[in-house]
């Protein structure tokens, strides 16, 4: 079966004039996770038991697959993980999680580093989940083309193709749904991938919904203004990482390293960009104001000439000037110190003003920073997808969920009023948390068939934690 699938894929892409994008070079099941393994992972990563449904055991596939290099035509390989629900499955949706900035090659999913557990927690719900490393990271050769929209998209699309091949080999069925989620650089990647699928690959995939979070969508505008200011910047290493990336992709940002960087940065920065160092090392080698690494003449030329090669490269990697057909939910936090929230405002307003009809803009929190904003953005996005996904099991805890495994009902859900009611046969203890685990309503005793006042709770998804005797269950509740 595997050989037939590979031959079919090769024939398809040969007739199209391309090499076989998305075909597998390596596919190894490195983990089989049972229900207890998955529950342990959830707890280890600070998520309450019951937050996400554990409906399937999961196989974790480590993959290397064919994909184009930065020129869009030269063959290379990329790596990542694909998570497959096992057991009594039916037709399943695809999802891809696109990660944020990583500098060190082995900090990525292929090596079971980073937030790979998100793939497990999504696959156990019933999604076939893809976590690509992008070019130049994981087991992919060369350097990573950081914030390069085209290669982010091709590496992401091609792991989806690999997932389809694996499912065909294992005689697993997929439905036509596809969800994309990512944060920071991953938000940029989501926009690039969604755009490529809609504009170039609509005969192969259809995006059901996407959820980009706190991404630098306006590279040449809002994000440039933040990074190139005279103010200190919390992650100054992003700038030389970007310069190296665009020099690698376009080849025309500078003729020699001394043309662009003043001493000692012309000597100290490049060795930290070879994939063996982490962002902490690179940040420590930078001044707090990133633009202070540049020769003044280079700065003057860049800011005075809209056709400067670096200006053109930035515009080439803006990812917001298009109109999505599918629903998009932007997530951001206003106090983000790394990716200005203005990226989200610029992108969403462009899309809405040009006719997009299904755009949501959600400010997750006005006071937390970039890293703290990631978890609620990603978790809320997954909950949002669950409201649209055609999943294999009716036991998924979602919008229409009512029954509890400890003998009660919560209604209404969604809650359109300030009071929720319980159909409980015995006294229970209830408290309400946000998706980061912060307590919104302290523990309260609820009598038989009691109720709880939600006054003061903001709209969105909250967690209702119910304790009865020694049993604890956590249920999701949408507050409208």
MILO-497467 format. One record per residue: x, y, z of N, C-alpha, C in turn; residue in one letter. Coordinates in steps of 0.02 Angstrom, whole numbers, plus 50000, padded with zeros to 5 digits. Example, Ala and Ser with C-alpha at 12.3 -4.5 7.8 and 13.67 -1.06 7.14 Angstrom:
// MILO-497467
506604971650390506154977550390506604983550390a506424988850354506844994750357506455000250394s
***
This chain:
// MILO-497467
500424994050000500005000050000500435006350000x500965006350043501405012150048501735013649981x501965008449946502305009449883501825012349831x501205009749830500715012249782500555019649793x500475021649857500335028649872500905033149850x501525030949864502105035049844502155035749769x502025030049732502055030349659501515034949632x500915034549661500375038949639500555046349648x500845047949706501035054849720501575057149671x502065052749657502585054649610502305055949540x501825051749519501525052749454501155059349450x500765060949503500385067149504500845073149495x501375073349534501805079149532502265079249471x502425073349443502815073149381502415076249324x501765074449319501355077349267501245084749276x501285087149338501185094349349501825098349338x502385094849322503005098349309503405099849371x503205097149429503555098349492503825091849520x504315092249565504505086249601503955084649652x504025078949684503475076249724503445079649792x503165085549795503095089049859502645085149906x502865084849969502475081550020502565074150025x502935071049978503055063849984503565062550039x503515056650069503885055150130504585052450114x505075055250149505755052550149505845048050210x505535049950265505575046050327504895046450361x504675040750387504055040550427504145035150480x504225037250542504345032650597503865034250653x503505029150677503085030050736503555029750797x503645035350830504115035650886503785034950954x503115036050956502755035451019502055032951005x501815028651049501095027351053500875029351123x500415034051127500205036851190499495034351207x499435031051264498775028751286498425034251326x497825032851350497435038051384497795040851446x498125036451484498465038851543499065043151525x499435041051473499995045151449499765052251431x499205052551397498945059051373498715063251432x498375060251479498155063951538498755066551577x499285062351582499885064551617500215070451582x500225070251515500515075851477500135082351490x499475081851493499065087651505499245090751573x499285086551624499445088951691500145091851694x500635088451662501325090751663501395097651632x500955099351586500995105751552500515110951581x500275109651642499905114651679499185115551659x498905110651624498205111151602497775106751646x497205109251669496785105251714496515098951681x496485093551720496165087451696495445088951676x495245086751616494565088051592494515094051547x495065098151542495035103951498494935101851426x495285096751404495225094251336494995086951339x494555084951295494325078051295494875073251273x494925067651307495395062351289494985056651260x494885056851194494445052151160494805046651123x495435047851104495815042951065496525042351093x496795036351087497515035551093497845038451031x498485039851034498815043650981499475040450962x499595039750896500245038050869500595044350847x501235045050867501635050850848502125048750794x502045051450734502475050050677503015055450671x503645053350670504195057950654504315057450578x504275063250544504295063150471504825067850444x505115065850387505485070250343505155069750275x505035075350242504645075350181504945080150130x504775079050067505025083250013504635089850010x505005095149998504695101849993505185106249954x504965111749923505425116149887505835120549933x506425122349910506845127149946506555134149937x506935139149959506675145949960506525148749891x506825145849838506675148349771506025145449743x505725140849780505085138149759505125132349711x505725130549688505795125149639506315119949657x506875121949686507415117249702507185112549757x507255105949747507025101249799507455101549862x507145101049919507475100149983507015096150028x507175095750091506745092050137506595096250199x506045094750230505845097750294505635092050340x505565093650404505395088550453504835090950498x504595086350540504075088150587503765081950618x503205082950650502825077550682502115077550655x501835071550648501135070650629500825066050681x500255068150709499915064650763499275061650736x499205055050743498635051450714498225048350770x497575050050776497145046550823497095039150804x497085034750853497035027650840496405024850873x496195019150847495605015950875495025016450827x494425017250853493815017150813493675024150786x494035025950733493965032650704493505032450644x493265038350625492885039050563493245044250521x492905048150480493235053250441493465058950488x494095060750482494395065550529494615071850493x494585077650528494845083850500495605084250509x495915088250467496625089950473496705096450510x497255096950549497435103250580498195103950577x498435110050571499155111450576499265116750628x499755115550672499985120550719500665122950695x500725129450684501335132450657501675136450712x502305134550727502635136950787502935143850780x503105146750837503425153350840504175152750832x504525158250845505235158750830505645153550867x506045149850828506545145250855507195146350816x507755146450850508395147650818508825141350815x508825137450868509245131550872508915125750836x509275122450792508975117150751508635111750791x508955109450845508685103850881508185105850936x507965112050936507445114250984506745112950957x506695109450902506075108950865505725102250875x505155101550841504705095850853505015089150835x505405088950782505715082650760506085079250818x506375083250861506755080750918506335080550983x505685080950975505215080951032505375086551081x505555092251054505665098251094505125103351078x505085108551119504565113551109503885111051131x503375114251105502695113051128502365107351089x502735101851078502475096351038501855093151070x501785093851136501215090851169500545093551143x500555099551112499935102151083499665097551029x500115094250993499895089550943499525083650973x499765081351030499445075751065498745077751088x498705083551120498075085651149497545087151096x497765088751036497295089950982497095083350948x497595079050937497445072650904496985068350946x497055068651012496625064451054495895066551051x495775072751029495085075051017494795072050954x495235070450905494995067550842495255070850779x495735075450786496045078550728496685074750709x496835074350644497505072550622497915078950623x498425079150665498765085350682499475085450654x499655090950621500315091750590500695097450623x501325096050641501765101150671502405101450630x502435105950580503045106550540503585110550576x504215109050559504785112750587504975118850544x504745119250481504955124050430505645122150402x505835125650350506495124550319507055126450368x507605122650366508205124450403508165123050477x507625120250501507545118450571507405110950576x507485108050635507395100850642507915097150601x507685092450559508135088550517508215091450448x507965097450436508025100650371508715103750362x509025103050304509705105850294509705113450288x510295116350296510385123550285510145127750344x510085134250331509855138950383509115140350375x508805142450428508095143750426507945150550396x507525150850344507315157250314506775160550357x506985163750410506545166450462506075171650432x505435171050448504915175750426504875176350350x505025170850315504955170650243504295167250226x503825171150203503135168850196503065162850150x503395163050093503295157750044503525150950070x504125150650100504365144150124504005141850187x503775146550228503345144550284502735140950258x502435143650205501825140850177501955134150143x502485133650103502605127350068502775121750116x503185123250167503355118050216502735115850254x502275120450266501655118750303501175114850259x501095116850197500655113250151500915106150139x501575105550132501845099050115501815094050172x501815096250234501705091450288500975089150290x500515093450268499815091350261499765085950207x500125086750154500135081550102500425074950130x500945075550169501235069550200500735066050245x500355070050282499845067150326499325063350285x499135066050228498655062550185498935055850161x499585055750144499895049550122499895044350178x500075046450238500075041850295499375039050307x498885043450306498195041150318497975036250264x498175037550201497995032850147498335026150157x498975026250178499335020150191499015016050246x498765019350297498465015950354497705015150347x497455016950288496735016250272496305019950323x496535025950340496155030450383495815035750339x495225037650357494835042350317494915049450343x494985054150297494975061250313494355064350282x494065069350318493545073250286493875079250251x493495083950228493765089450189493925095550232x493915094850298494035100650342494785101550355x494995107850360495685109550375495695115850418x496045115450475496105121050522496845122850530x496985129350535497665131750543497705136250604x498195135050646498295139150706499035140150717x499225146050740499925147550756499975153950794x500565155050823500655160950866501345163850852x501385170550852502015174150840502235172850769x502845170250757503015168350689502495163550661x502225159350705501705154750683501075158250658x500915164150687500355168050661500495170550591x501115172850579501325174850512501275168950465x501485163050487501465157050445500755154950429x500305155650478499605154050466499325158350410x499465164750413499205169250361499505167550293x500155166050290500485164350227500205157850199x500095152950243499845146450221499125146850198x498705150250237498005151050218497955154550150x498345159850142498335163450078498545158950020x499095155150029499325150849974498805145649956x498495142650006497985137549992497395140649954x497155146349977496575149449945496735151649874x497325154549863497475157649799497795152849749x498125147549773498505143249728498315135849731x498005133649785497905126449794497175124749811x496715128749787496015127649806495725121249778x496065118449727495835111949700496075106049742x496495107449793496795102149833496575102549907x496535108649933496345109750003495845115450006x495445115350059495015121050076495095122350150x495295128350168495365130150239494665131150268x494515127450321493875128250356493885134450399x494435135550435494525141550477495255141950497x495485148050511496165148950535496165153750594x496675153050637496715157150697497445159450707x497635164850674498305167550685498335171550749x498865170750788498945174250851499565178550853x499485184850869500045189550882500605188850832x500455188950768500965188250716501165194850686x501785195250659502015201350625501775201450553x501135202450543500835202150477501055207950433x501175213650465501375219750429502115220950440x502515216750408503245216950418503535223650399x503285226650345503585232750319503315239050352x502805238250395502485243950426502505243750501x501975240950531501915241150603502495237750639x502695231850614503235228250649503915231650639x504035234250580504655238050568504695244050614x504155247650622504145253550666504335251650737x504115245850760504265243650828505005241850836x505255237750791505935235050797506465240250780x506315244550733506815249350709506795256050746x506425256350800506395262650838507045263550877x507095269150912507685270450954507575267951026x507045264251036506885261651103507175254651112x507335252751174507545245851186506995240951165x507205235051144506745229951120506905223451156x506385219951177506485214251222506835208351190x506785207551125507115201951090507525204751032x508075208251047508455211550993508755206750943x508835200350962509115195450915508675194050855x508035195750859507595194750801507865198450739x508175204250750508375208350692508945205150652x509505203250682510015199950641509775193250613x509335189750649509045183550623508665184950558x508285190350557507905192250498508365194350441x508885198350457509355200650406509705194650373x509935189850414510255183950386509765180050342x509155179550364508645175950326508545179050257x508425185550256508275188750192508885189250147x509475189650176510075189250135510125182350102x509965177250140509975170350113509455169550058x508865172350067508325171450018508435175849956x508585182249966508605186949911509315188549886x509805187949930510505188649910510735195649895x510335200749910510515207549890510465212849944x510425210650008510355215650061511025219050075x511575215550064512235218550073512745214650033x513305217950018513855214749982514355211450029x514455214450087514895211550137514595213050205x514765208850255514485209750321514705216450351x515305218850332515545225250358515155231150330x514825230150273514415235450244513805236950287x513575231950323512945232850359513045233550435x513515229850466513595229850538514235233450559x514185237150613514775240250642515135235050685x515795236150698516145231750745515845232450815x515825227350857516075220550844515555215950812x514965218750796514405214450774514535211250707x514985214250666515165211050603515545204550613x515805203550673516175197450689515785192750736x515385195550779515095191550834514415188450818x514035191350771513345189150762513275182950718x513625182750661513525177150615513655170350646x514175169450688514275162850718513685160550762x513275165250786512705163450828512085161750787x512135162150721511565161050677511645154750636x512065150050659512195143950621511745138150641x511265139350686510815134150707511025130350768x511595132150797511835128650857511755132750920x511535138950914511435143250973510685144450983x510505146851042509815148351055509695155851056x509075157951061508915165051058509215168751117x509285165551174509585168851232510305170851218x510685166451184511375168151166511395174051118x510955173951069510945179251019510735185951050x510225185751092510005191951125510555194951168x510935190551203511475192951246512035196251208x512095194551144512625197451103512415203951070x511795206051081511515211951049511465217751097x511495223951071511315229751112510565229851123x510335233351174509615233451189509215236951135x509525241651099509205245051043509465241750979x509075237650945509335233550891509665237550834x509395243350817509675246950760510385249450772x510615249050834511295251250849511845246650823x511655241050792512155236650761512335238950691x511945243550662512015245250591512495251050579x512845250650523513225256350498512725262050484x512925268150500512475273850490512295274650417x512775273550372512645274350301512115269450277x512125263350306511625258350286510935260450312x510915262950373510275265250401509985270850357x510415275650340510185281350300509905279050233x510255274350201510025271950136509365268150142x509305264150194508695260150204508085264650215x508145269550259507565273550277507405278850224x507865280450181507735285650131507495282950064x507545276450054507405273649988506885267949993x506265269249973505755263949976505925257949932x506385258849885506585253249841507225249949864x507445251549925508025248149953507865240549955x508355236349940508225229149939507915226450004x508125229150061507835226850125507115229050132x506945234950107506245237250108505815232650064x506085230950006505705226649960505605219749991x506125217250024506075210650056505535210650111x505515215950150504995216350201504295216450171x504205220550119503545220850087503355214050057x503855210450030503725203950000503465199050052x503585200350115503385195750168502835198550213x502515204050192501875205950221501355200650202x500915198950248500455193350234499725195050246x499555201550243498865203450260498465206250202x498775207650146498415210950091498075205850045x497585202550073497165197850036496515197150075x496035193850045495365193450076495175186050085x495195183550146495035176450157494305174850146x494175169150117493485166750109493245163250172x493695160050208493515156250268493555160650330x493235158650384493275162450447493985162850473x494165168750498494815169950529494695173150597x495025170450649495005173550715495705175750734x495805182350736496435185150758496445185450835x497005183350864497095183750937497695188350950x497655192551000498225196751018498135199251089x498675201851117498655205351181498955212351171x498625217351196498825224251181499505226051210x499705222851265500345224451296500915220251269x500815216851214501345212751183501965217151170x502525215251200503135219151194503585216851137x503395211451102503805208751048503495209750979x502845208750974502475209650911501915214650925x501985220650899501495225750915500795223650893x500305225150935499615223550920499365226950857x499715232250836499515235850775499545231350713x499965226050715499945221250660499245218450650x498925216650706498255213750702497745218850679x497805224950703497335230250683497395231650608x498015232350584498125233650513497855227950470x498015221750489497805216050449497045215150448x496735215350506496015214250509495635219750474x495855226050483495505231550450495575231150375x496155229150350496235228450278495735223250251x495705217550284495275212150260494545214050263x494335217050319493635218950326493455224450276x493895229350268493745234850221493735232650148x494045226850135494055224350066493575218550055x493105217650101492545213150088492535206650126x493025205350170493005199150210492425199550258x492045194150263491425194250303491465190050366x492005186250376492045181850434492695182850472x492805189050494493415190750531493225192350603x493555188950650493485190550721494155193250746x494125198250788494735200950819494635200550894x495045196550928494955195150998495575197451037x495475202451080496015204451125495975200051187x496475195751195496445190751249496535193951317x496975198751323497105202051387497465208551371x497305213851406497605220351391498275221451426x498435217151475499025218651516499575213451513x499455207451486499975202451485500395203051421x501015200351424501475201051370501445195351320x501955195151276501955190651219501915183351239x502345181251284502365174151301501735172051339x501515176151386500925174351425500295174151383x500295177851328499705178051284499635171851241x500185168051235500185162351187499685156951207x499705154751270499295149051290498555150351281x498285155851308497565156851297497385157751224x497825160851185497675161651114497615154851079x498075150351093498075143851060497495139551085x497395139351151496865135151179496175137651156x496065144251158495425146951136495305145351062x495835145751022495765144250951495545137150940x495845132450978495645125450972494915124550992x494695127851046493995127551065493535130151010x493755135650978493365138550924493315133550865x493865130350848493855125350795493365119750812x493355117750876492915112250897492185113750882x491985120050880491295121750866491115120550792x491625120050749491515119050677491715112050654x492145108750691492435102450668491935096750667x491975092650616491585086550612492025080950638x491965079750703492405075050737492085068150741x492505063250755492285056250751491865053950809x491855057650863491505055250922491025060450948x490465058250972489985062751003490155064251075x490675060951101490855062051171491305068051182x491475071551126491895077451133491545082651176x491925085451223491645090651266491655097251228x491085099651206491075105651165490475109951178x490265113551128489725118451136489085115051159x488925109351131488295106051147488365101051204x488955100851236489075096151290488605097551349x488335092151375487905093051433488055088051488x488145081751470488195076551521488885076551552x488905075351616489535074751653489635067751676x490275065951684490415059151709490315058651784x490115063951817489975063251888489245065351903x488825064851853488115065051865487805071951871x487915076351824487575082751825487545085551755x487125090551745487095094351683487225101751699x487535105351652487595112651656487195115551599x486785120451613486415123651559486235130851579x486155135451531486275134351460487025134751444x487225131651389487915131951365487895131951289x488015137751258488265144151283487785147551332x488085151251378487705154851429487575161851405x486965163351388486785169951363486525174451418x486465171551479486225175551536486765175551589x486645178851644487145179451697487145173551744x486665168951737486605163351783486635156751744x487035152051770487005145251743486705140751795x486395135351771486035130851816486355123851812x486285120251867486535113451871485965108751884x485985102951850485525097551866485925092251902x486015093251967486435088752007486025085552063x486155079152073485775075352123486055076052193x486685078152197487015079052261487365085852263x487535088052322487895094452328488575093952293x488765099352259489405099652225489755106152244x490405106352234490805112452242491035114752174x490935121052161491075123752094491525129952100x492005130352055492375136652046492475137651971x492605143851951492665145651880493375148351868x493695145851815494375147851797494385150451726x494895154451710495005155951639495455150451611x495595150651545495965145151514496695144951534x496935150051568497605149851595497625147151666x497045145251693497005142551760496915147651814x496825154051797496725159251847495995158951872x495915159551937495265158951968494855165251957x494265164351928493805169951916493255170151969x493025164351991492525163852045492785158552094x492855160452156493115155852207492625150252220x492865144952251492455138952264491805140752300x491255138152274490605139252305490225132552309x489855131652363489445125652371488795126652332x488635121852290488025122152250487555116652274x486965118352298486495113252322486205109352263x485795104452279485455100552228485065105052181x485175104052115484845108152063484945115652076x485565117452093485725124452109485925128452048x486165134452060486365139052006486975143152028x487275146451981487875150551994487825156951954x487945162551987487925169151955488595170651922x488585172251858489185173651820489305181151811x488975185151850489055192451843489785194351847x489995198451800490685200851799491155196751757x490935190951734491355186751692491335189451620x491935190351590491975192851522491735187551472x491515189851414491315185251361491915180951341x491775174751322492295170251301492185163351331x492715159351330492685152551357492995152451426x492635149551474492895148651541492855141251559x493175139451613493175132551637492775132151702x492315127651705491925126551766492175120151798x492505120851855492785115051889492305112751944x492085106551939491585103851985491895098252026x491825098652092492075093452137491485090352173x491465083652171490945079952207491295074052241x491265073952307491665069152345492395070052326x492715064952299493415065652280493505065952205x492955066552168492995066852095492965074052072x493405075652023493435082451996493335082051921x492905086351895492795086751823492815094051803x493135095451746493185102251721492825102651653x492355107151648491965107851587492035114851558x492025115151492492055121651458491365124851452x491355131351462490735135051458490855141351417x490445142551369490495148651329490035153951359x490305159651374489925165251401489835170351344x489225171851327489085176351271488825183051294x
***
